[in-house]
Each structure stands twice: as C-alpha cells, then as structure tokens.
Amino acid sequence: MGQLSLSAFKKSMENLLENYGAKNFLLAVSGGADSMVLAHLFANSGIKFQIAHINYKLRGSDSDLDAKLVEDFCDKNQVKIHLYEVSEKDEKPEGSIQLWARELRYKFFRNIQETENLEYLVTAHHLNDQLETFLINLSRGSGIKGLSGIPENDHKILRPLLHYPKYEIYRFAQEKGIVFREDLSNQKNEYLRNKIRNEIVPKLLETNDNFLKNFSDSLAYMKSASDFLQNIVEQSFKELCTGEPDTEFTLNRKKLFALEPFIVTEIIRKLGFSGAEIGKVRTAETGKFFRSKTHEISFERSQIICRKRPGKQK
C-alpha cells in the first residue's frame, strides 16, 4: 500500500513496464477522483500520453460537466483528448447497461490506440476496486483465477494505482488541489457493485484497521498460487490435446476425467464454461453436445471433440 506520491507513482510504473518513459499511453479518464489523480500524475511525470473520455449522456447535465472538466484539464496541460458522446445511433440494450457501457468504451479505446499508435491503455483502478471485484467474483462462484484480483498489467492494460486504497487517492487529490467530480449514481444500490461498495465493504473495513492491507497481502498470495496452478493446468491440457487449440481439437476423455477434480474443472473452464455448466459437462454422457461462449464440444466414446466458435479464434 504505502503513501501515494509522484516518486511512488514513477516507481510503480518502473515495476510495471521497463523503459516506460519511451512509451505512448492512452488514459481512460472519467472525471472522478481516481482518474483525475492518474491524469495529474502522468502530466507531472514527463510521460507522453493522450486522454479518452466517453460522455454516456446518462446523467443529464452532470455527464456534460464531467466531460467539461476533462476537456479543461487537457487544455491546461496541452494533452490531446478523444471525446465520444453517446447518441441515438448507439442503441442501448435491454439487458445490462453496465456491460453495454464497458463494451462501448473499450471498443472506443481500441480504435484510438490503433489510430494514434498508442501501445498501452491505462486505467485508474485502485485497491477498493480490487476488493469489490473479489467479492463480486466470490458471489458468482468464480474459480481461483477470478479470486486472484484485477491484474496490474493485463494484455497491455496498465493499472498503476491498484495497490493504493481509495482514501489515499482522495488524500493526494486534496493535497495537490486536484479538481474532480463525484458520480452521484454510485450512491444508488441498483447494481451489485454499488451495493457491495456502499453496504458490505464499509462493514468489512470496520472489523479491522488493517483490513485492506491484509486483503492486499492475501490477494498477492492467491495470485502466486493461481499462477502456479494454472501452469499445471496448461501442461495437463497440452498432454490431453490433439489438434489445433485455436480452431479444432480433441481431448482424451478417459485421461481427462482421471485427473484431479480441480484440474478437470479448470480445463472445462478454459473452454468457456462456468458455474453450473461445469457440473453438467463433467457428468455428460456419450452423444451430449454443449456450447459455451467460446467453444462447442461434443462427447464421443473415447474423446471430446472441441471447436472454437466462429469469430472466437485468436
């Protein structure tokens, strides 16, 4: 954890990325405390970066004021900004608004990165986000990988504030006079994350003054254990697999189900299945067919035929 400072931030960047000063970055900035602190740190570190902001138009004038704050910061600091305003052509789904918004912004970010040749995306996730995500994944029956937390460096998405608690980010913002905006919709418990943030996390923090530090230490241990176990799973998968894993392949059925239950579960999870689906696959009879978000699999007498679904190939 530790105290957030410009020098501590530079050290975090060094740990995340060798020779980071020679790279180009895209920062996702919403206008909230965490992302405005992130933008301040980049602006005062001599790093080359640009900023992306999406105005979802979901909170009326508040959404416009968020965008104005980010634009003003970019003008003051001579930073190139990419602003996207959601319009009627961006059809909102009947399902999860949060999932729709996430998909929209990451598509926007990828397009900017390709156009501007910006290799790394940087987000302002912090330690409290880690705790919330852990609890969400726990409630959904996630595997050990899901309980290992949000990675600091994940396929060129960097999260340099991940080890700092929310209160430390607010302290730094106040100390440096960083202007930010509060998203009042976060106070509503309509979504699971908000309910966990507003009702469950405060009670957990009351149980122990060192709760966040202890959680961070445990998460690091969990990540180490997860990496070790995933290596075993990958090796087992390679030994069972015949064919091309990125298109079509078979798994030796007898050898698969002779493995430790944990490894069997993780191999099935690797095929895109989760929750109750895993149990159904584990007990499937010959002739059964299953479709996950990434694969289609069919059970033959001695093998399992697996195909990557169209559009899911690497």
C-alpha contacts under 8 A as a table, 3 or more apart, distances in Angstrom:
res1	aa1	res2	aa2	distance
1	M	163	H	5.24
1	M	164	Y	5.30
1	M	165	P	7.24
1	M	213	K	6.73
1	M	216	S	7.98
2	G	164	Y	7.14
3	Q	8	A	7.66
3	Q	164	Y	7.69
3	Q	168	E	6.80
4	L	8	A	6.05
4	L	9	F	6.86
4	L	164	Y	7.09
4	L	168	E	6.57
4	L	169	I	7.10
4	L	172	F	6.66
5	S	8	A	5.07
5	S	9	F	6.07
5	S	172	F	7.45
6	L	9	F	5.07
6	L	10	K	6.28
6	L	41	L	6.28
6	L	44	N	7.75
6	L	45	S	7.48
7	S	10	K	5.11
7	S	11	K	6.27
8	A	11	K	5.04
8	A	12	S	6.27
9	F	12	S	5.01
9	F	13	M	6.30
9	F	41	L	7.28
9	F	160	P	7.19
9	F	161	L	7.75
10	K	13	M	5.05
10	K	14	E	6.22
10	K	45	S	7.38
11	K	14	E	5.00
11	K	15	N	6.28
12	S	15	N	5.13
12	S	16	L	6.23
12	S	160	P	5.93
13	M	16	L	5.01
13	M	17	L	5.93
13	M	20	Y	6.76
13	M	160	P	6.30
14	E	17	L	5.35
14	E	18	E	5.79
14	E	19	N	7.15
14	E	20	Y	6.58
15	N	18	E	7.16
16	L	152	E	7.36
16	L	153	N	6.72
16	L	158	L	7.58
16	L	160	P	7.45
17	L	20	Y	5.39
19	N	22	A	5.96
19	N	23	K	7.45
20	Y	23	K	5.33
21	G	46	G	7.55
21	G	47	I	5.59
21	G	48	K	7.51
22	A	47	I	7.76
22	A	48	K	7.86
23	K	47	I	7.79
23	K	48	K	7.02
23	K	119	E	7.38
23	K	120	Y	8.00
24	N	47	I	7.65
24	N	48	K	5.38
24	N	49	F	5.62
24	N	117	N	7.82
24	N	118	L	5.18
24	N	119	E	6.09
24	N	120	Y	6.74
25	F	48	K	6.54
25	F	49	F	4.56
25	F	50	Q	6.38
25	F	118	L	5.41
25	F	119	E	6.30
25	F	120	Y	4.95
25	F	121	L	5.88
25	F	122	V	6.84
26	L	49	F	5.65
26	L	50	Q	4.95
26	L	51	I	5.59
26	L	52	A	6.88
26	L	109	F	7.86
26	L	113	Q	7.11
26	L	118	L	6.21
26	L	119	E	7.91
26	L	120	Y	6.24
26	L	121	L	4.84
26	L	122	V	6.07
27	L	39	A	7.26
27	L	49	F	7.02
27	L	50	Q	6.19
27	L	51	I	4.77
27	L	52	A	6.10
27	L	121	L	5.98
27	L	122	V	4.84
27	L	123	T	6.21
28	A	35	S	7.19
28	A	51	I	6.12
28	A	52	A	5.16
28	A	53	H	6.30
28	A	109	F	7.93
28	A	121	L	7.33
28	A	122	V	6.30
28	A	123	T	5.48
28	A	124	A	7.64
29	V	32	G	7.66
29	V	35	S	5.01
29	V	36	M	6.65
29	V	39	A	7.37
29	V	51	I	6.52
29	V	52	A	6.11
29	V	53	H	5.53
29	V	70	V	7.25
29	V	123	T	7.62
29	V	124	A	7.98
30	S	35	S	6.25
30	S	36	M	7.70
30	S	53	H	5.92
30	S	54	I	7.29
30	S	66	D	6.92
30	S	67	A	7.64
30	S	70	V	7.45
31	G	35	S	6.29
31	G	36	M	5.78
31	G	66	D	5.33
31	G	67	A	7.12
31	G	69	L	6.48
31	G	70	V	5.85
31	G	180	F	5.66
31	G	181	R	5.75
32	G	35	S	5.70
32	G	36	M	6.04
32	G	180	F	5.25
32	G	181	R	5.02
32	G	182	E	5.84
32	G	183	D	7.13
33	A	36	M	5.30
33	A	37	V	6.03
33	A	169	I	7.22
33	A	170	Y	6.65
33	A	173	A	7.02
33	A	179	V	7.77
33	A	180	F	5.18
33	A	181	R	6.71
33	A	182	E	7.44
34	D	37	V	5.26
34	D	38	L	6.26
34	D	124	A	5.60
34	D	125	H	7.41
34	D	126	H	7.71
34	D	166	K	7.81
34	D	169	I	6.29
34	D	170	Y	7.73
35	S	38	L	4.87
35	S	39	A	6.15
35	S	123	T	7.21
35	S	124	A	5.11
36	M	39	A	5.00
36	M	40	H	6.14
36	M	178	I	7.18
36	M	179	V	7.45
36	M	180	F	6.25
37	V	40	H	5.01
37	V	41	L	6.20
37	V	169	I	7.08
37	V	172	F	7.62
37	V	173	A	6.18
37	V	178	I	6.90
38	L	41	L	5.16
38	L	42	F	6.32
38	L	124	A	6.19
38	L	161	L	7.79
39	A	42	F	5.20
39	A	43	A	6.07
40	H	43	A	5.09
40	H	44	N	6.23
40	H	178	I	7.64
41	L	44	N	5.27
41	L	45	S	6.16
42	F	45	S	5.12
42	F	46	G	6.89
42	F	47	I	5.92
42	F	49	F	7.52
43	A	46	G	6.32
43	A	47	I	6.89
43	A	77	N	7.02
44	N	47	I	7.89
49	F	79	V	7.27
49	F	80	K	7.95
50	Q	79	V	5.89
50	Q	80	K	5.13
50	Q	81	I	6.02
50	Q	82	H	7.82
51	I	74	C	7.80
51	I	79	V	7.13
51	I	80	K	6.35
51	I	81	I	4.80
51	I	82	H	6.14
52	A	81	I	5.81
52	A	82	H	4.67
52	A	83	L	5.98
52	A	109	F	7.08
53	H	67	A	6.98
53	H	70	V	7.49
53	H	81	I	7.58
53	H	82	H	6.31
53	H	83	L	5.03
53	H	84	Y	6.44
54	I	67	A	7.64
54	I	83	L	5.86
54	I	84	Y	4.79
54	I	85	E	5.97
54	I	86	V	7.45
54	I	105	R	6.86
55	N	63	S	6.00
55	N	64	D	6.90
55	N	66	D	7.85
55	N	67	A	6.37
55	N	83	L	7.46
55	N	84	Y	6.09
55	N	85	E	4.74
55	N	86	V	6.17
56	Y	59	R	7.93
56	Y	63	S	7.01
56	Y	85	E	6.22
56	Y	86	V	5.07
56	Y	101	A	7.83
57	K	60	G	5.89
57	K	63	S	5.74
57	K	64	D	7.41
57	K	85	E	7.21
57	K	86	V	6.33
58	L	63	S	6.81
59	R	62	D	5.51
59	R	63	S	5.28
60	G	63	S	5.70
60	G	64	D	6.99
61	S	64	D	5.01
61	S	65	L	6.17
62	D	65	L	5.05
62	D	66	D	6.26
63	S	66	D	5.15
63	S	67	A	6.47
64	D	67	A	5.14
64	D	68	K	6.18
65	L	68	K	4.90
65	L	69	L	6.18
66	D	69	L	5.28
66	D	70	V	6.53
66	D	181	R	6.61
67	A	70	V	5.25
67	A	71	E	6.15
67	A	83	L	7.87
68	K	71	E	5.02
68	K	72	D	6.05
69	L	72	D	5.14
69	L	73	F	6.29
69	L	180	F	7.51
70	V	73	F	5.13
70	V	74	C	6.32
71	E	74	C	5.13
71	E	75	D	6.19
71	E	81	I	7.06
72	D	75	D	5.07
72	D	76	K	6.12
73	F	76	K	5.18
73	F	77	N	6.10
74	C	77	N	5.17
74	C	78	Q	5.50
74	C	79	V	4.62
74	C	80	K	6.51
74	C	81	I	6.46
75	D	78	Q	5.11
75	D	79	V	6.57
76	K	79	V	7.94
82	H	112	I	7.77
84	Y	108	F	7.96
86	V	89	K	7.91
86	V	90	D	6.17
87	S	90	D	5.56
88	E	91	E	6.21
92	K	97	I	7.27
92	K	100	W	7.18
93	P	96	S	6.97
93	P	97	I	6.81
93	P	100	W	6.83
94	E	97	I	7.92
96	S	99	L	5.31
96	S	100	W	6.32
97	I	100	W	5.05
97	I	101	A	6.03
98	Q	101	A	5.12
98	Q	102	R	6.16
99	L	102	R	5.11
99	L	103	E	6.22
100	W	103	E	5.26
100	W	104	L	6.12
101	A	104	L	5.07
101	A	105	R	6.18
102	R	105	R	5.36
102	R	106	Y	6.21
103	E	106	Y	5.40
103	E	107	K	6.14
104	L	107	K	5.30
104	L	108	F	6.24
105	R	108	F	4.91
105	R	109	F	6.08
106	Y	109	F	4.88
106	Y	110	R	6.08
107	K	110	R	5.19
107	K	111	N	6.27
108	F	111	N	5.28
108	F	112	I	6.41
109	F	112	I	5.21
109	F	113	Q	6.19
109	F	121	L	7.65
110	R	113	Q	5.07
110	R	114	E	6.21
111	N	114	E	5.26
111	N	115	T	6.16
112	I	115	T	5.10
112	I	116	E	5.78
112	I	117	N	7.83
112	I	118	L	7.58
113	Q	116	E	5.32
113	Q	117	N	5.31
113	Q	118	L	4.54
113	Q	119	E	6.48
113	Q	120	Y	7.76
113	Q	121	L	7.86
114	E	117	N	5.20
114	E	118	L	6.82
115	T	118	L	7.98
118	L	121	L	7.64
119	E	156	K	7.12
120	Y	156	K	5.09
120	Y	157	I	5.89
120	Y	158	L	6.96
121	L	156	K	6.44
121	L	157	I	4.80
121	L	158	L	6.17
122	V	157	I	5.71
122	V	158	L	4.72
122	V	159	R	5.88
122	V	160	P	7.80
123	T	157	I	7.37
123	T	158	L	6.42
123	T	159	R	5.35
123	T	160	P	7.88
124	A	159	R	6.00
124	A	160	P	7.26
124	A	161	L	6.01
124	A	162	L	7.49
125	H	129	D	6.00
125	H	130	Q	7.69
125	H	159	R	6.03
125	H	160	P	7.98
125	H	161	L	6.16
125	H	162	L	5.51
126	H	129	D	5.34
126	H	130	Q	6.58
126	H	159	R	7.86
126	H	161	L	5.19
126	H	162	L	4.00
126	H	163	H	6.17
126	H	164	Y	5.58
126	H	165	P	5.98
126	H	166	K	6.48
127	L	130	Q	4.90
127	L	131	L	6.45
127	L	161	L	7.67
127	L	162	L	5.15
127	L	163	H	5.25
127	L	164	Y	5.34
127	L	165	P	4.74
127	L	166	K	6.81
127	L	212	L	7.69
127	L	216	S	7.62
128	N	131	L	5.07
128	N	132	E	6.25
128	N	165	P	5.71
128	N	166	K	5.97
128	N	212	L	7.97
129	D	132	E	5.10
129	D	133	T	6.06
130	Q	133	T	5.20
130	Q	134	F	6.09
130	Q	149	G	5.91
130	Q	150	I	6.19
130	Q	162	L	7.44
131	L	134	F	5.08
131	L	135	L	6.28
131	L	149	G	7.96
131	L	201	V	7.95
131	L	215	F	7.69
132	E	135	L	5.22
132	E	136	I	6.18
132	E	193	R	6.58
132	E	196	I	6.47
132	E	197	R	6.44
132	E	201	V	7.50
133	T	136	I	5.02
133	T	137	N	6.09
133	T	149	G	6.95
133	T	150	I	7.62
133	T	193	R	7.78
134	F	137	N	5.22
134	F	138	L	6.02
134	F	146	G	7.37
134	F	147	L	5.56
134	F	148	S	7.55
134	F	149	G	6.01
135	L	138	L	4.91
135	L	139	S	6.13
135	L	196	I	7.63
136	I	139	S	5.19
136	I	140	R	6.41
136	I	192	L	7.53
136	I	193	R	7.05
136	I	196	I	7.87
137	N	140	R	5.06
137	N	141	G	6.36
137	N	142	S	5.15
137	N	146	G	6.13
137	N	147	L	6.45
138	L	141	G	5.34
138	L	142	S	5.73
138	L	147	L	6.78
139	S	142	S	7.64
140	R	275	G	7.68
141	G	275	G	6.35
142	S	145	K	7.63
142	S	146	G	5.39
142	S	147	L	6.62
142	S	274	S	7.86
142	S	275	G	7.51
143	G	146	G	5.43
143	G	147	L	6.50
143	G	266	E	7.82
144	I	147	L	4.99
144	I	148	S	6.28
144	I	222	M	7.74
144	I	226	S	6.16
145	K	148	S	5.16
145	K	149	G	7.60
145	K	223	K	7.54
145	K	226	S	5.92
146	G	149	G	6.26
147	L	219	L	7.91
147	L	222	M	7.49
148	S	219	L	5.86
148	S	220	A	7.54
148	S	222	M	5.45
148	S	223	K	4.78
148	S	226	S	6.94
149	G	219	L	6.77
149	G	223	K	7.47
151	P	154	D	5.73
151	P	159	R	7.65
152	E	157	I	7.70
152	E	158	L	5.62
152	E	159	R	4.89
152	E	160	P	6.59
152	E	162	L	6.69
153	N	156	K	6.13
153	N	157	I	5.61
153	N	158	L	4.72
153	N	159	R	6.59
154	D	157	I	5.05
154	D	158	L	6.62
159	R	162	L	5.69
160	P	163	H	7.66
161	L	164	Y	5.55
162	L	165	P	7.93
163	H	216	S	7.53
164	Y	168	E	6.35
164	Y	169	I	7.02
165	P	168	E	5.45
165	P	169	I	6.75
165	P	212	L	7.53
166	K	169	I	5.22
166	K	170	Y	6.41
167	Y	170	Y	5.10
167	Y	171	R	6.12
168	E	171	R	4.94
168	E	172	F	6.19
169	I	172	F	5.16
169	I	173	A	6.20
170	Y	173	A	5.01
170	Y	174	Q	6.20
171	R	174	Q	5.23
171	R	175	E	6.12
172	F	175	E	5.01
172	F	176	K	6.13
173	A	176	K	5.33
173	A	177	G	5.83
173	A	178	I	4.83
173	A	179	V	7.46
174	Q	177	G	5.06
174	Q	178	I	6.38
175	E	178	I	7.87
183	D	186	N	5.83
184	L	187	Q	5.63
184	L	188	K	7.68
185	S	188	K	5.47
186	N	189	N	7.55
186	N	194	N	5.99
187	Q	194	N	6.85
187	Q	198	N	7.00
188	K	191	Y	7.70
188	K	194	N	6.63
188	K	195	K	7.69
189	N	192	L	7.06
189	N	194	N	5.11
189	N	195	K	4.62
189	N	198	N	7.48
190	E	194	N	7.06
190	E	195	K	7.17
191	Y	194	N	5.42
191	Y	195	K	6.31
192	L	195	K	5.10
192	L	196	I	6.19
193	R	196	I	5.16
193	R	197	R	6.01
194	N	197	R	4.90
194	N	198	N	5.87
195	K	198	N	5.31
195	K	199	E	5.65
195	K	200	I	7.13
196	I	199	E	5.53
196	I	200	I	4.83
196	I	201	V	6.01
197	R	200	I	6.23
197	R	201	V	5.37
197	R	202	P	7.36
198	N	201	V	6.61
198	N	202	P	6.72
199	E	202	P	6.16
199	E	203	K	6.98
200	I	203	K	5.47
200	I	204	L	6.43
201	V	204	L	5.05
201	V	205	L	6.20
202	P	205	L	5.16
202	P	206	E	6.35
203	K	206	E	5.10
203	K	207	T	6.78
204	L	207	T	5.43
204	L	208	N	7.52
204	L	211	F	7.41
205	L	208	N	5.95
205	L	209	D	6.74
205	L	211	F	5.80
205	L	212	L	7.28
206	E	209	D	6.92
207	T	211	F	7.33
208	N	211	F	5.03
209	D	212	L	7.97
210	N	213	K	5.35
210	N	214	N	6.02
211	F	214	N	5.17
211	F	215	F	5.98
212	L	215	F	4.94
212	L	216	S	6.06
213	K	216	S	5.04
213	K	217	D	6.23
214	N	217	D	5.11
214	N	218	S	6.14
215	F	218	S	5.10
215	F	219	L	6.03
216	S	219	L	5.06
216	S	220	A	6.30
217	D	220	A	5.23
217	D	221	Y	6.46
218	S	221	Y	5.08
218	S	222	M	6.12
219	L	222	M	4.89
219	L	223	K	6.06
220	A	223	K	5.07
220	A	224	S	6.31
221	Y	224	S	5.14
221	Y	225	A	6.26
222	M	225	A	5.07
222	M	226	S	5.96
223	K	226	S	4.98
223	K	227	D	6.15
224	S	227	D	5.25
224	S	228	F	6.35
225	A	228	F	5.14
225	A	229	L	6.18
226	S	229	L	5.14
226	S	230	Q	5.93
227	D	230	Q	5.12
227	D	231	N	6.30
228	F	231	N	5.37
228	F	232	I	6.78
229	L	232	I	5.11
229	L	233	V	6.30
230	Q	233	V	4.86
230	Q	234	E	6.04
231	N	234	E	5.14
231	N	235	Q	6.22
232	I	235	Q	5.18
232	I	236	S	6.18
232	I	263	I	7.98
233	V	236	S	5.12
233	V	237	F	6.08
233	V	263	I	5.78
233	V	266	E	6.83
233	V	267	I	6.68
234	E	237	F	5.04
234	E	238	K	6.26
235	Q	238	K	5.22
235	Q	239	E	6.38
236	S	239	E	5.17
236	S	240	L	6.34
236	S	263	I	7.88
237	F	240	L	5.19
237	F	241	C	5.95
237	F	267	I	6.71
238	K	241	C	5.17
240	L	250	T	7.97
240	L	251	L	5.26
240	L	252	N	5.52
240	L	255	K	7.15
240	L	256	L	6.91
241	C	245	P	7.59
241	C	249	F	6.57
241	C	250	T	5.74
241	C	251	L	4.89
241	C	252	N	7.07
242	T	249	F	5.52
242	T	250	T	5.27
242	T	251	L	6.52
243	G	248	E	6.36
243	G	249	F	4.28
243	G	250	T	6.47
244	E	247	T	5.59
244	E	248	E	5.49
244	E	249	F	5.34
245	P	248	E	6.12
245	P	249	F	5.79
246	D	308	K	6.56
246	D	313	Q	5.77
246	D	314	K	6.63
247	T	307	R	5.84
247	T	308	K	5.13
247	T	313	Q	6.56
248	E	305	I	7.63
248	E	306	C	5.74
248	E	307	R	4.40
248	E	308	K	6.29
249	F	305	I	6.18
249	F	306	C	5.34
249	F	307	R	6.53
250	T	303	Q	6.35
250	T	304	I	5.42
250	T	305	I	4.55
250	T	306	C	5.70
251	L	256	L	7.26
251	L	303	Q	5.55
251	L	304	I	5.09
251	L	305	I	6.67
251	L	306	C	7.61
252	N	255	K	5.55
252	N	256	L	6.05
252	N	302	S	6.49
252	N	303	Q	4.73
252	N	304	I	6.57
253	R	256	L	5.16
253	R	257	F	6.41
253	R	301	R	7.86
253	R	302	S	5.46
253	R	303	Q	4.49
253	R	304	I	5.88
254	K	257	F	5.60
254	K	258	A	6.29
254	K	302	S	6.57
254	K	303	Q	7.49
255	K	258	A	5.10
255	K	259	L	6.72
256	L	259	L	5.66
256	L	264	V	6.45
257	F	260	E	7.81
257	F	261	P	7.73
257	F	264	V	6.48
257	F	282	R	7.97
259	L	263	I	6.48
259	L	264	V	6.29
260	E	263	I	5.44
260	E	264	V	6.40
261	P	264	V	5.04
261	P	265	T	6.12
262	F	265	T	5.17
262	F	266	E	6.25
263	I	266	E	5.10
263	I	267	I	6.14
264	V	267	I	5.25
264	V	268	I	6.28
264	V	282	R	7.97
265	T	268	I	5.18
265	T	269	R	6.09
265	T	278	I	6.73
265	T	282	R	7.85
266	E	269	R	4.81
266	E	270	K	6.04
267	I	270	K	4.89
267	I	271	L	6.68
268	I	271	L	5.19
268	I	272	G	7.12
268	I	273	F	6.16
268	I	278	I	6.44
268	I	281	V	7.60
269	R	272	G	5.31
269	R	273	F	4.81
269	R	274	S	5.84
269	R	278	I	7.02
270	K	273	F	7.19
271	L	292	S	7.20
271	L	294	T	6.63
271	L	295	H	5.95
272	G	292	S	5.30
272	G	293	K	5.62
272	G	294	T	5.31
272	G	295	H	6.45
273	F	277	E	5.87
273	F	278	I	5.85
273	F	292	S	5.50
273	F	293	K	7.32
274	S	277	E	5.55
274	S	278	I	5.57
275	G	278	I	5.89
275	G	279	G	7.59
276	A	279	G	5.40
276	A	280	K	6.67
277	E	280	K	5.17
277	E	281	V	6.31
278	I	281	V	5.19
278	I	282	R	6.16
279	G	282	R	5.10
279	G	283	T	6.41
280	K	283	T	5.40
280	K	284	A	6.03
281	V	284	A	5.12
281	V	290	F	7.57
284	A	288	K	6.27
284	A	299	F	7.51
285	E	288	K	5.89
285	E	299	F	6.93
286	T	299	F	5.00
286	T	300	E	5.30
286	T	301	R	5.58
287	G	298	S	6.62
287	G	299	F	5.24
287	G	300	E	6.01
287	G	301	R	7.97
288	K	298	S	5.78
288	K	299	F	5.44
289	F	296	E	7.43
289	F	297	I	5.79
289	F	298	S	4.38
289	F	299	F	6.52
290	F	296	E	5.80
290	F	297	I	5.33
290	F	298	S	6.42
291	R	294	T	7.76
291	R	295	H	5.88
291	R	296	E	4.40
291	R	297	I	6.42
292	S	295	H	5.19
292	S	296	E	6.30
293	K	309	R	7.93
294	T	308	K	6.02
294	T	309	R	5.56
294	T	312	K	5.97
295	H	306	C	6.70
295	H	307	R	5.52
295	H	308	K	4.56
295	H	309	R	5.07
296	E	306	C	5.84
296	E	307	R	5.24
296	E	308	K	6.48
296	E	309	R	6.37
297	I	304	I	6.61
297	I	305	I	5.47
297	I	306	C	4.44
297	I	307	R	6.35
298	S	304	I	5.73
298	S	305	I	5.28
298	S	306	C	6.75
299	F	303	Q	6.45
299	F	304	I	4.71
299	F	305	I	6.52
300	E	303	Q	5.18
300	E	304	I	5.73
300	E	305	I	7.25
308	K	312	K	6.15
308	K	313	Q	6.35
309	R	312	K	5.45
309	R	313	Q	7.38
310	P	313	Q	7.01
